[in-house]
């Protein structure tokens, strides 16, 4: 077996933290869109990432996501304590397979549940982290783009 050469990133390392994290779905089709929105739309370069199927859905009280909920709560409490988080952004996206498959939701009801889950998840995150700056967004497909809509929490 041949040894691969090490890859060196051309992106400079920045030591300072911005004290913000985002919780979103791990769906690779929208990962770059999430980065673009968070970095350029919200001005959060180098934000801490918590990505898992369904993203903030696991913080909305669904029994099917109980194990994920505890893991994400532990991660958030760690990041608040060690990274000094002050702001948390929650993002759900249209057509999320977690909702369709694990929660067995279809069509119009799916988005209604996702938006309600963002509100529940934001309240839960504020309670378990003692942070007041928790915000939520819904990512929608518009033609060949993704548009991020604010959700009132």
Sine and cosine of phi, psi and omega as CSV:
sin_phi,cos_phi,sin_psi,cos_psi,sin_omega,cos_omega
0.00,0.00,0.76,-0.66,-0.02,-1.00
-1.00,0.07,0.53,-0.85,-0.01,-1.00
-1.00,0.07,0.73,-0.68,0.01,-1.00
-1.00,0.10,0.59,-0.81,0.06,-1.00
-0.94,0.34,0.54,-0.84,0.03,-1.00
-0.93,0.38,0.58,-0.81,0.05,-1.00
-0.99,-0.12,0.74,-0.67,0.04,-1.00
-0.92,-0.39,0.88,-0.48,0.02,-1.00
-0.94,0.35,0.62,-0.79,0.04,-1.00
-1.00,0.02,-0.05,1.00,0.00,-1.00
-0.98,0.18,0.83,-0.56,0.02,-1.00
-0.91,0.42,0.55,-0.83,0.03,-1.00
-1.00,0.10,0.74,-0.68,0.02,-1.00
-0.89,-0.46,0.86,-0.50,-0.07,-1.00
-0.97,0.26,-0.48,0.88,-0.09,-1.00
-0.94,0.34,0.52,-0.86,0.03,-1.00
-0.98,-0.21,0.48,-0.88,0.05,-1.00
-0.98,-0.18,-0.08,1.00,0.09,-1.00
0.90,0.43,0.63,0.77,0.03,-1.00
-0.66,-0.75,0.51,-0.86,0.05,-1.00
-0.70,-0.72,0.40,-0.92,0.07,-1.00
-0.80,-0.60,0.65,-0.76,0.09,-1.00
-0.90,-0.44,0.87,-0.49,-0.03,-1.00
-0.50,-0.87,0.15,-0.99,-0.02,-1.00
-0.93,0.36,0.55,-0.83,-0.01,-1.00
-0.99,0.11,0.13,0.99,0.00,-1.00
-0.85,0.53,0.92,-0.40,-0.07,-1.00
-0.90,0.45,-0.31,0.95,0.01,-1.00
-0.94,0.35,-0.36,0.93,-0.05,-1.00
-0.88,-0.48,0.08,1.00,-0.03,-1.00
-0.86,0.52,-0.72,0.70,0.01,-1.00
-0.92,0.39,-0.55,0.83,0.04,-1.00
-0.92,0.40,-0.66,0.75,0.04,-1.00
-0.88,0.47,-0.73,0.69,0.03,-1.00
-0.85,0.53,-0.72,0.69,-0.01,-1.00
-0.87,0.49,-0.73,0.68,0.00,-1.00
-0.89,0.46,-0.74,0.67,-0.05,-1.00
-0.92,0.38,-0.68,0.73,-0.05,-1.00
-0.97,0.23,-0.71,0.71,-0.09,-1.00
-0.99,-0.16,-0.62,0.78,-0.01,-1.00
-0.97,0.26,-0.65,0.76,-0.01,-1.00
-0.96,-0.27,-0.09,1.00,0.02,-1.00
0.93,0.37,0.67,0.74,-0.02,-1.00
-0.88,-0.47,0.95,0.30,0.06,-1.00
-0.93,0.36,0.53,-0.85,0.09,-1.00
0.88,0.48,0.49,0.87,0.04,-1.00
-0.91,0.41,0.47,-0.88,0.09,-1.00
-0.97,0.24,0.63,-0.78,-0.09,-1.00
-0.92,-0.39,0.71,-0.70,0.17,-0.99
-0.79,-0.62,0.98,-0.20,-0.07,-1.00
-0.88,-0.47,0.77,-0.64,0.05,-1.00
-0.37,-0.93,0.34,-0.94,0.00,-1.00
-0.81,0.59,0.79,-0.61,-0.01,-1.00
0.99,0.12,-0.21,0.98,0.02,-1.00
0.79,0.61,-0.85,-0.53,-0.08,-1.00
-0.93,0.38,-0.09,1.00,0.02,-1.00
-0.84,0.55,-0.53,0.85,-0.04,-1.00
-0.94,0.34,-0.21,0.98,-0.02,-1.00
-0.98,-0.22,0.22,0.98,-0.07,-1.00
-0.96,-0.27,0.17,0.99,0.09,-1.00
1.00,0.04,0.29,0.96,0.03,-1.00
-0.98,0.22,0.81,-0.58,0.01,-1.00
-0.85,0.53,-0.50,0.87,-0.01,-1.00
-0.92,0.38,-0.19,0.98,-0.05,-1.00
-0.84,-0.54,0.40,0.92,-0.06,-1.00
-0.86,0.51,-0.71,0.71,-0.02,-1.00
-0.90,0.43,-0.68,0.73,0.04,-1.00
-0.89,0.46,-0.63,0.78,0.00,-1.00
-0.83,0.55,-0.77,0.64,-0.04,-1.00
-0.89,0.46,-0.64,0.77,0.03,-1.00
-0.89,0.45,-0.69,0.73,-0.01,-1.00
-0.93,0.36,-0.63,0.78,0.05,-1.00
-0.87,0.50,-0.71,0.71,0.04,-1.00
-0.87,0.50,-0.69,0.72,0.03,-1.00
-0.87,0.49,-0.74,0.68,-0.03,-1.00
-0.89,0.46,-0.71,0.71,0.00,-1.00
-0.89,0.45,-0.62,0.78,0.08,-1.00
-0.88,0.48,-0.75,0.66,-0.05,-1.00
-0.91,0.42,-0.60,0.80,0.06,-1.00
-0.89,0.45,-0.72,0.70,-0.05,-1.00
-0.95,0.33,-0.77,0.64,-0.15,-0.99
-1.00,0.05,-0.61,0.79,-0.01,-1.00
-0.99,-0.11,-0.07,1.00,0.05,-1.00
0.91,0.41,0.63,0.78,-0.01,-1.00
-0.83,0.56,0.61,-0.80,0.10,-0.99
-0.83,-0.55,-0.31,0.95,-0.11,-0.99
-0.64,-0.77,0.69,-0.72,0.05,-1.00
-0.76,-0.64,0.74,-0.67,0.00,-1.00
-0.92,-0.39,0.78,-0.63,0.05,-1.00
-0.95,-0.31,0.70,-0.72,0.01,-1.00
-0.72,-0.69,0.78,-0.63,0.16,-0.99
-0.92,-0.40,0.40,-0.92,-0.01,-1.00
-0.74,-0.68,0.51,-0.86,0.03,-1.00
-0.85,0.52,0.64,-0.76,0.07,-1.00
0.96,0.28,0.44,0.90,-0.05,-1.00
-0.93,0.36,0.82,-0.57,-0.03,-1.00
-0.92,0.39,-0.46,0.89,0.05,-1.00
-0.85,0.52,-0.72,0.70,0.00,-1.00
-0.93,0.36,-0.67,0.74,-0.04,-1.00
-0.94,0.33,-0.63,0.77,-0.09,-1.00
-1.00,-0.05,-0.86,0.51,-0.08,-1.00
-0.95,0.33,-0.65,0.76,-0.03,-1.00
-1.00,-0.09,-0.12,0.99,0.06,-1.00
0.83,0.56,0.71,0.70,0.05,-1.00
-0.97,-0.23,0.52,-0.85,-0.06,-1.00
-0.77,-0.64,0.45,-0.89,0.22,-0.98
0.76,0.65,-0.73,-0.68,-0.13,-0.99
-0.88,0.48,-0.58,0.81,-0.02,-1.00
-0.89,0.45,-0.52,0.86,-0.03,-1.00
-0.84,0.55,-0.78,0.62,-0.02,-1.00
-0.91,0.42,-0.62,0.79,0.03,-1.00
-0.87,0.49,-0.69,0.73,0.02,-1.00
-0.92,0.39,-0.67,0.74,0.01,-1.00
-0.86,0.51,-0.71,0.70,-0.01,-1.00
-0.91,0.42,-0.66,0.75,0.06,-1.00
-0.90,0.43,-0.62,0.79,0.04,-1.00
-0.90,0.45,-0.61,0.80,0.04,-1.00
-0.88,0.48,-0.65,0.76,0.03,-1.00
-0.91,0.41,-0.73,0.68,0.02,-1.00
-0.89,0.46,-0.70,0.71,-0.02,-1.00
-0.90,0.44,-0.64,0.77,0.01,-1.00
-0.89,0.46,-0.68,0.73,0.03,-1.00
-0.90,0.44,-0.66,0.75,0.00,-1.00
-0.90,0.43,-0.72,0.70,0.01,-1.00
-0.87,0.48,-0.70,0.71,0.03,-1.00
-0.86,0.51,-0.65,0.76,-0.03,-1.00
-0.93,0.36,-0.70,0.71,-0.08,-1.00
-0.99,0.14,-0.26,0.97,0.00,-1.00
-0.94,-0.35,-0.25,0.97,-0.10,-0.99
0.89,0.46,0.45,0.90,0.06,-1.00
-0.99,-0.16,0.62,-0.79,0.02,-1.00
-0.99,-0.15,-0.26,0.97,-0.04,-1.00
-0.99,-0.15,0.98,0.18,0.06,-1.00
-0.85,-0.52,0.80,-0.60,-0.03,-1.00
-0.76,-0.65,0.35,-0.94,-0.09,-1.00
-0.70,-0.72,0.51,-0.86,-0.01,-1.00
-0.62,-0.78,0.51,-0.86,0.10,-1.00
-0.91,-0.42,0.82,-0.58,-0.02,-1.00
-0.99,-0.11,0.86,-0.51,-0.07,-1.00
-0.90,-0.43,0.60,-0.80,0.11,-0.99
-0.98,0.20,0.81,-0.58,0.11,-0.99
-0.78,-0.63,0.97,-0.26,-0.12,-0.99
0.84,0.55,-0.89,-0.46,-0.02,-1.00
-0.96,-0.27,0.39,0.92,-0.02,-1.00
-0.82,-0.57,0.18,-0.98,0.10,-1.00
-0.89,-0.46,0.78,-0.63,0.01,-1.00
-0.91,-0.41,0.74,-0.68,-0.04,-1.00
-0.98,-0.20,0.87,-0.50,-0.01,-1.00
-0.96,-0.29,0.73,-0.68,0.05,-1.00
-0.93,0.36,0.63,-0.77,0.08,-1.00
-0.90,-0.43,0.82,-0.58,-0.01,-1.00
-0.92,0.39,0.84,-0.55,0.01,-1.00
-0.89,-0.46,0.00,0.00,0.00,0.00
